[in-house]
């Protein structure tokens, strides 16, 4: 499902690739509508989203992205952040997800986090429609949570999560999610970020330096991707009771 690869690209940190591959991206979006992967309304809105990004200064897009996804944890694009938080279960979930990647013939950098959503969507784009839909349904409550939080911030990035839920045929109640987060305090304020830094465990030494300086790739390379229908199973994920607001 190449439309998932497009969504992965749009959810990743903005760079010049969107301009470079605009024709190919728009062709995939239109093709997805033709084969019924997305409806015509979502196609039109997605094309507008892409056009808006292309017509804005890249640095403005990058600043917007930083403000949304890299300040605070409520909009984190690391899936297990919303399931396990900082618990020990998160580490085992990472190991199990990497095992699924390897089963599909994919390899990622040793310091890359496998639950990074753009990377995960790139993986799903190679796994056949049924498998991709199965995984998306298993994580629909995370996707719904992120969509509703983005709507609350009046961000058009919410569309990308709406697309994922639509592709999966999800029936999750967005109204229930919106009601649950209605009084949720934002965690991207200066005060909230300062508090997070105060509570964050500080690590020193070679491991910390190695991780901070490691130049990782965010997606599997062309030679790593394989169109394999691998049975997929979400790791330790049940229902929305596991999702931490």
Short mmCIF file of the C-alpha atoms (twelve columns), coordinates in Angstrom:
data_MODEL
# 
_entry.id   MODEL 
# 
loop_
_atom_site.group_PDB 
_atom_site.id 
_atom_site.type_symbol 
_atom_site.label_atom_id 
_atom_site.label_alt_id 
_atom_site.label_comp_id 
_atom_site.label_asym_id 
_atom_site.label_seq_id 
_atom_site.Cartn_x 
_atom_site.Cartn_y 
_atom_site.Cartn_z 
_atom_site.pdbx_PDB_model_num 
ATOM 1   C CA . UNK A 1   0.000   0.000   0.000  1 
ATOM 2   C CA . UNK A 2   2.040   2.917   -1.282 1 
ATOM 3   C CA . UNK A 3   -0.370  5.445   0.225  1 
ATOM 4   C CA . UNK A 4   1.047   4.447   3.628  1 
ATOM 5   C CA . UNK A 5   4.518   5.318   2.368  1 
ATOM 6   C CA . UNK A 6   3.246   8.779   1.381  1 
ATOM 7   C CA . UNK A 7   1.691   9.304   4.810  1 
ATOM 8   C CA . UNK A 8   4.970   8.166   6.386  1 
ATOM 9   C CA . UNK A 9   6.824   10.771  4.335  1 
ATOM 10  C CA . UNK A 10  4.409   13.520  5.368  1 
ATOM 11  C CA . UNK A 11  4.677   12.561  9.060  1 
ATOM 12  C CA . UNK A 12  8.457   12.578  9.004  1 
ATOM 13  C CA . UNK A 13  10.559  15.684  9.593  1 
ATOM 14  C CA . UNK A 14  10.000  18.073  6.637  1 
ATOM 15  C CA . UNK A 15  12.789  18.298  4.081  1 
ATOM 16  C CA . UNK A 16  13.272  18.943  0.364  1 
ATOM 17  C CA . UNK A 17  12.099  15.456  -0.658 1 
ATOM 18  C CA . UNK A 18  8.461   16.554  -0.794 1 
ATOM 19  C CA . UNK A 19  9.293   19.036  -3.532 1 
ATOM 20  C CA . UNK A 20  11.633  16.620  -5.285 1 
ATOM 21  C CA . UNK A 21  9.081   13.810  -5.447 1 
ATOM 22  C CA . UNK A 22  5.892   15.849  -5.697 1 
ATOM 23  C CA . UNK A 23  4.759   14.285  -8.975 1 
ATOM 24  C CA . UNK A 24  5.256   10.757  -7.686 1 
ATOM 25  C CA . UNK A 25  3.545   11.506  -4.395 1 
ATOM 26  C CA . UNK A 26  0.501   13.033  -6.061 1 
ATOM 27  C CA . UNK A 27  0.321   10.071  -8.441 1 
ATOM 28  C CA . UNK A 28  0.221   7.667   -5.487 1 
ATOM 29  C CA . UNK A 29  -2.509  9.726   -3.790 1 
ATOM 30  C CA . UNK A 30  -4.650  9.763   -6.941 1 
ATOM 31  C CA . UNK A 31  -4.005  6.068   -7.514 1 
ATOM 32  C CA . UNK A 32  -5.094  5.228   -3.962 1 
ATOM 33  C CA . UNK A 33  -8.411  6.962   -4.638 1 
ATOM 34  C CA . UNK A 34  -8.880  5.071   -7.906 1 
ATOM 35  C CA . UNK A 35  -8.500  1.668   -6.251 1 
ATOM 36  C CA . UNK A 36  -10.655 2.627   -3.255 1 
ATOM 37  C CA . UNK A 37  -7.949  2.791   -0.585 1 
ATOM 38  C CA . UNK A 38  -9.094  6.331   0.221  1 
ATOM 39  C CA . UNK A 39  -12.228 8.202   -0.788 1 
ATOM 40  C CA . UNK A 40  -12.287 11.222  -3.089 1 
ATOM 41  C CA . UNK A 41  -12.867 13.688  -0.238 1 
ATOM 42  C CA . UNK A 42  -9.785  12.487  1.640  1 
ATOM 43  C CA . UNK A 43  -7.796  12.525  -1.592 1 
ATOM 44  C CA . UNK A 44  -8.712  16.143  -2.278 1 
ATOM 45  C CA . UNK A 45  -7.916  17.224  1.279  1 
ATOM 46  C CA . UNK A 46  -4.612  15.371  1.216  1 
ATOM 47  C CA . UNK A 47  -3.606  17.075  -2.033 1 
ATOM 48  C CA . UNK A 48  -4.421  20.440  -0.429 1 
ATOM 49  C CA . UNK A 49  -2.300  19.477  2.598  1 
ATOM 50  C CA . UNK A 50  0.623   18.642  0.310  1 
ATOM 51  C CA . UNK A 51  0.167   21.836  -1.704 1 
ATOM 52  C CA . UNK A 52  0.106   23.923  1.476  1 
ATOM 53  C CA . UNK A 53  3.409   22.425  2.581  1 
ATOM 54  C CA . UNK A 54  4.997   23.049  -0.807 1 
ATOM 55  C CA . UNK A 55  3.880   26.669  -0.871 1 
ATOM 56  C CA . UNK A 56  5.389   27.491  2.525  1 
ATOM 57  C CA . UNK A 57  8.976   28.132  3.452  1 
ATOM 58  C CA . UNK A 58  10.677  24.915  4.518  1 
ATOM 59  C CA . UNK A 59  11.972  26.421  7.746  1 
ATOM 60  C CA . UNK A 60  8.445   27.484  8.682  1 
ATOM 61  C CA . UNK A 61  7.226   23.912  8.129  1 
ATOM 62  C CA . UNK A 62  10.101  22.559  10.210 1 
ATOM 63  C CA . UNK A 63  9.366   24.983  13.046 1 
ATOM 64  C CA . UNK A 64  5.711   23.969  13.015 1 
ATOM 65  C CA . UNK A 65  6.708   20.295  13.094 1 
ATOM 66  C CA . UNK A 66  9.087   20.859  16.013 1 
ATOM 67  C CA . UNK A 67  6.398   22.678  17.955 1 
ATOM 68  C CA . UNK A 68  3.913   19.860  17.502 1 
ATOM 69  C CA . UNK A 69  5.807   16.601  17.663 1 
ATOM 70  C CA . UNK A 70  9.066   17.350  19.429 1 
ATOM 71  C CA . UNK A 71  7.847   19.338  22.433 1 
ATOM 72  C CA . UNK A 72  6.152   17.271  25.090 1 
ATOM 73  C CA . UNK A 73  4.978   13.683  24.891 1 
ATOM 74  C CA . UNK A 74  1.269   13.977  24.144 1 
ATOM 75  C CA . UNK A 75  1.904   14.103  20.371 1 
ATOM 76  C CA . UNK A 76  4.940   11.822  20.344 1 
ATOM 77  C CA . UNK A 77  5.278   9.796   17.152 1 
ATOM 78  C CA . UNK A 78  6.757   6.868   19.082 1 
ATOM 79  C CA . UNK A 79  3.830   4.476   19.406 1 
ATOM 80  C CA . UNK A 80  4.841   2.689   22.583 1 
ATOM 81  C CA . UNK A 81  5.110   6.032   24.359 1 
ATOM 82  C CA . UNK A 82  1.295   6.012   24.385 1 
ATOM 83  C CA . UNK A 83  1.031   2.383   25.508 1 
ATOM 84  C CA . UNK A 84  3.865   1.661   27.908 1 
ATOM 85  C CA . UNK A 85  5.281   5.087   28.738 1 
ATOM 86  C CA . UNK A 86  8.636   4.598   30.453 1 
ATOM 87  C CA . UNK A 87  7.792   1.185   31.915 1 
ATOM 88  C CA . UNK A 88  9.995   -1.847  31.400 1 
ATOM 89  C CA . UNK A 89  7.332   -3.373  29.158 1 
ATOM 90  C CA . UNK A 90  8.304   -0.851  26.507 1 
ATOM 91  C CA . UNK A 91  11.744  -2.392  26.081 1 
ATOM 92  C CA . UNK A 92  10.359  -5.870  25.485 1 
ATOM 93  C CA . UNK A 93  7.774   -4.473  23.089 1 
ATOM 94  C CA . UNK A 94  10.624  -2.880  21.108 1 
ATOM 95  C CA . UNK A 95  12.479  -6.197  20.941 1 
ATOM 96  C CA . UNK A 96  9.384   -8.035  19.737 1 
ATOM 97  C CA . UNK A 97  8.647   -5.412  17.081 1 
ATOM 98  C CA . UNK A 98  12.227  -5.578  15.789 1 
ATOM 99  C CA . UNK A 99  11.782  -9.356  15.529 1 
ATOM 100 C CA . UNK A 100 8.774   -8.766  13.276 1 
ATOM 101 C CA . UNK A 101 10.851  -6.442  11.112 1 
ATOM 102 C CA . UNK A 102 13.574  -9.050  10.789 1 
ATOM 103 C CA . UNK A 103 11.043  -11.736 9.946  1 
ATOM 104 C CA . UNK A 104 10.007  -9.535  7.031  1 
ATOM 105 C CA . UNK A 105 13.640  -9.196  5.920  1 
ATOM 106 C CA . UNK A 106 14.075  -5.636  7.174  1 
ATOM 107 C CA . UNK A 107 16.935  -4.207  9.193  1 
ATOM 108 C CA . UNK A 108 17.130  -0.851  10.963 1 
ATOM 109 C CA . UNK A 109 19.960  0.987   12.669 1 
ATOM 110 C CA . UNK A 110 20.806  -0.479  16.069 1 
ATOM 111 C CA . UNK A 111 19.931  2.833   17.713 1 
ATOM 112 C CA . UNK A 112 16.722  3.462   15.743 1 
ATOM 113 C CA . UNK A 113 13.493  3.104   17.715 1 
ATOM 114 C CA . UNK A 114 11.265  0.661   15.817 1 
ATOM 115 C CA . UNK A 115 8.003   2.208   17.030 1 
ATOM 116 C CA . UNK A 116 8.680   5.546   15.306 1 
ATOM 117 C CA . UNK A 117 5.461   5.962   13.332 1 
ATOM 118 C CA . UNK A 118 6.880   7.060   9.937  1 
ATOM 119 C CA . UNK A 119 9.279   4.083   10.022 1 
ATOM 120 C CA . UNK A 120 6.485   1.759   11.063 1 
ATOM 121 C CA . UNK A 121 4.215   2.974   8.239  1 
ATOM 122 C CA . UNK A 122 7.024   2.517   5.738  1 
ATOM 123 C CA . UNK A 123 7.258   -1.079  6.944  1 
ATOM 124 C CA . UNK A 124 3.496   -1.595  6.674  1 
ATOM 125 C CA . UNK A 125 3.506   -0.276  3.110  1 
ATOM 126 C CA . UNK A 126 5.455   -3.395  2.084  1 
ATOM 127 C CA . UNK A 127 3.375   -5.986  3.893  1 
ATOM 128 C CA . UNK A 128 0.203   -6.348  1.848  1 
ATOM 129 C CA . UNK A 129 -3.186  -4.719  2.432  1 
ATOM 130 C CA . UNK A 130 -4.627  -7.290  4.862  1 
ATOM 131 C CA . UNK A 131 -1.605  -7.246  7.152  1 
ATOM 132 C CA . UNK A 132 -1.354  -3.451  7.050  1 
ATOM 133 C CA . UNK A 133 -5.037  -3.035  7.916  1 
ATOM 134 C CA . UNK A 134 -4.707  -5.554  10.757 1 
ATOM 135 C CA . UNK A 135 -1.846  -3.592  12.332 1 
ATOM 136 C CA . UNK A 136 -3.606  -0.254  11.889 1 
ATOM 137 C CA . UNK A 137 -6.730  -1.596  13.588 1 
ATOM 138 C CA . UNK A 138 -4.664  -2.884  16.483 1 
ATOM 139 C CA . UNK A 139 -3.311  0.615   17.085 1 
ATOM 140 C CA . UNK A 140 -6.472  2.552   16.176 1 
ATOM 141 C CA . UNK A 141 -6.849  3.986   19.675 1 
ATOM 142 C CA . UNK A 142 -3.386  5.550   19.493 1 
ATOM 143 C CA . UNK A 143 -4.138  6.992   16.052 1 
ATOM 144 C CA . UNK A 144 -7.481  8.340   17.259 1 
ATOM 145 C CA . UNK A 145 -5.851  9.912   20.305 1 
ATOM 146 C CA . UNK A 146 -3.254  11.688  18.170 1 
ATOM 147 C CA . UNK A 147 -5.874  12.839  15.671 1 
ATOM 148 C CA . UNK A 148 -8.057  14.350  18.390 1 
ATOM 149 C CA . UNK A 149 -5.140  16.049  20.112 1 
ATOM 150 C CA . UNK A 150 -4.069  17.577  16.798 1 
ATOM 151 C CA . UNK A 151 -7.637  18.724  16.133 1 
ATOM 152 C CA . UNK A 152 -7.640  20.370  19.544 1 
ATOM 153 C CA . UNK A 153 -4.546  22.317  18.489 1 
ATOM 154 C CA . UNK A 154 -6.225  23.148  15.152 1 
ATOM 155 C CA . UNK A 155 -3.449  21.434  13.200 1 
ATOM 156 C CA . UNK A 156 -4.081  20.075  9.726  1 
ATOM 157 C CA . UNK A 157 -1.745  17.178  10.567 1 
ATOM 158 C CA . UNK A 158 -4.882  15.620  12.069 1 
ATOM 159 C CA . UNK A 159 -5.853  14.719  8.505  1 
ATOM 160 C CA . UNK A 160 -3.021  12.193  8.253  1 
ATOM 161 C CA . UNK A 161 -4.363  10.249  11.223 1 
ATOM 162 C CA . UNK A 162 -7.889  10.509  9.869  1 
ATOM 163 C CA . UNK A 163 -6.552  8.922   6.684  1 
ATOM 164 C CA . UNK A 164 -4.937  6.048   8.588  1 
ATOM 165 C CA . UNK A 165 -8.140  5.339   10.486 1 
ATOM 166 C CA . UNK A 166 -10.128 5.464   7.259  1 
ATOM 167 C CA . UNK A 167 -7.750  3.071   5.473  1 
ATOM 168 C CA . UNK A 168 -8.107  0.667   8.408  1 
ATOM 169 C CA . UNK A 169 -11.897 0.899   8.353  1 
ATOM 170 C CA . UNK A 170 -11.781 1.857   12.034 1 
ATOM 171 C CA . UNK A 171 -14.980 2.319   14.009 1 
ATOM 172 C CA . UNK A 172 -13.357 3.841   17.063 1 
ATOM 173 C CA . UNK A 173 -15.508 6.588   18.577 1 
ATOM 174 C CA . UNK A 174 -13.683 9.859   18.042 1 
ATOM 175 C CA . UNK A 175 -16.331 11.701  20.044 1 
ATOM 176 C CA . UNK A 176 -15.493 9.597   23.091 1 
ATOM 177 C CA . UNK A 177 -11.794 10.362  22.662 1 
ATOM 178 C CA . UNK A 178 -12.498 14.081  22.235 1 
ATOM 179 C CA . UNK A 179 -14.582 14.060  25.413 1 
ATOM 180 C CA . UNK A 180 -11.840 12.251  27.339 1 
ATOM 181 C CA . UNK A 181 -9.165  14.790  26.415 1 
ATOM 182 C CA . UNK A 182 -11.364 17.878  26.605 1 
ATOM 183 C CA . UNK A 183 -9.819  19.026  29.885 1 
ATOM 184 C CA . UNK A 184 -6.355  17.666  29.167 1 
ATOM 185 C CA . UNK A 185 -3.576  20.124  29.893 1 
ATOM 186 C CA . UNK A 186 -1.038  20.751  27.151 1 
ATOM 187 C CA . UNK A 187 2.493   19.559  27.822 1 
ATOM 188 C CA . UNK A 188 4.315   21.849  25.379 1 
ATOM 189 C CA . UNK A 189 4.321   24.989  27.507 1 
ATOM 190 C CA . UNK A 190 7.577   26.338  28.908 1 
ATOM 191 C CA . UNK A 191 6.516   25.392  32.428 1 
ATOM 192 C CA . UNK A 192 5.543   21.840  31.412 1 
ATOM 193 C CA . UNK A 193 8.793   21.327  29.503 1 
ATOM 194 C CA . UNK A 194 10.876  22.666  32.410 1 
ATOM 195 C CA . UNK A 195 9.112   20.246  34.746 1 
ATOM 196 C CA . UNK A 196 9.757   17.372  32.353 1 
ATOM 197 C CA . UNK A 197 13.464  18.206  32.234 1 
ATOM 198 C CA . UNK A 198 13.597  18.285  36.009 1 
ATOM 199 C CA . UNK A 199 11.964  14.849  36.248 1 
ATOM 200 C CA . UNK A 200 13.874  13.292  33.345 1 
ATOM 201 C CA . UNK A 201 16.631  10.894  34.308 1 
ATOM 202 C CA . UNK A 202 20.015  12.165  33.140 1 
ATOM 203 C CA . UNK A 203 22.496  9.623   31.783 1 
ATOM 204 C CA . UNK A 204 26.190  10.068  31.217 1 
ATOM 205 C CA . UNK A 205 28.998  8.107   29.638 1 
ATOM 206 C CA . UNK A 206 29.778  6.433   26.338 1 
ATOM 207 C CA . UNK A 207 26.283  5.023   25.764 1 
ATOM 208 C CA . UNK A 208 24.677  8.435   26.098 1 
ATOM 209 C CA . UNK A 209 27.215  10.068  23.783 1 
ATOM 210 C CA . UNK A 210 26.921  7.301   21.220 1 
ATOM 211 C CA . UNK A 211 23.158  7.604   21.046 1 
ATOM 212 C CA . UNK A 212 23.203  11.379  20.783 1 
ATOM 213 C CA . UNK A 213 25.777  11.394  17.988 1 
ATOM 214 C CA . UNK A 214 24.487  8.434   16.022 1 
ATOM 215 C CA . UNK A 215 23.288  9.395   12.545 1 
ATOM 216 C CA . UNK A 216 20.347  7.071   12.055 1 
ATOM 217 C CA . UNK A 217 18.106  6.634   9.089  1 
ATOM 218 C CA . UNK A 218 14.423  6.871   9.754  1 
ATOM 219 C CA . UNK A 219 13.238  4.413   7.146  1 
ATOM 220 C CA . UNK A 220 14.319  1.059   5.690  1 
ATOM 221 C CA . UNK A 221 16.487  1.430   2.601  1 
ATOM 222 C CA . UNK A 222 15.338  0.377   -0.852 1 
ATOM 223 C CA . UNK A 223 17.359  -2.820  -0.604 1 
ATOM 224 C CA . UNK A 224 15.777  -3.710  2.723  1 
ATOM 225 C CA . UNK A 225 12.137  -3.500  1.737  1 
ATOM 226 C CA . UNK A 226 10.351  -6.664  0.660  1 
ATOM 227 C CA . UNK A 227 6.734   -7.183  -0.353 1 
ATOM 228 C CA . UNK A 228 6.045   -10.024 2.041  1 
ATOM 229 C CA . UNK A 229 2.720   -11.005 3.566  1 
ATOM 230 C CA . UNK A 230 4.036   -11.686 7.045  1 
ATOM 231 C CA . UNK A 231 1.506   -12.493 9.792  1 
ATOM 232 C CA . UNK A 232 1.584   -9.479  12.075 1 
ATOM 233 C CA . UNK A 233 0.715   -9.265  15.747 1 
ATOM 234 C CA . UNK A 234 0.711   -6.121  17.883 1 
ATOM 235 C CA . UNK A 235 2.854   -6.349  20.992 1 
ATOM 236 C CA . UNK A 236 0.986   -6.298  24.319 1 
ATOM 237 C CA . UNK A 237 -1.730  -4.004  22.986 1 
ATOM 238 C CA . UNK A 238 -5.334  -4.490  23.974 1 
ATOM 239 C CA . UNK A 239 -7.900  -1.704  24.004 1 
ATOM 240 C CA . UNK A 240 -7.924  1.990   24.731 1 
ATOM 241 C CA . UNK A 241 -7.514  1.285   28.443 1 
ATOM 242 C CA . UNK A 242 -3.841  0.761   27.656 1 
ATOM 243 C CA . UNK A 243 -3.520  4.146   25.983 1 
ATOM 244 C CA . UNK A 244 -2.147  6.740   28.323 1 
ATOM 245 C CA . UNK A 245 -3.552  10.256  27.761 1 
# 
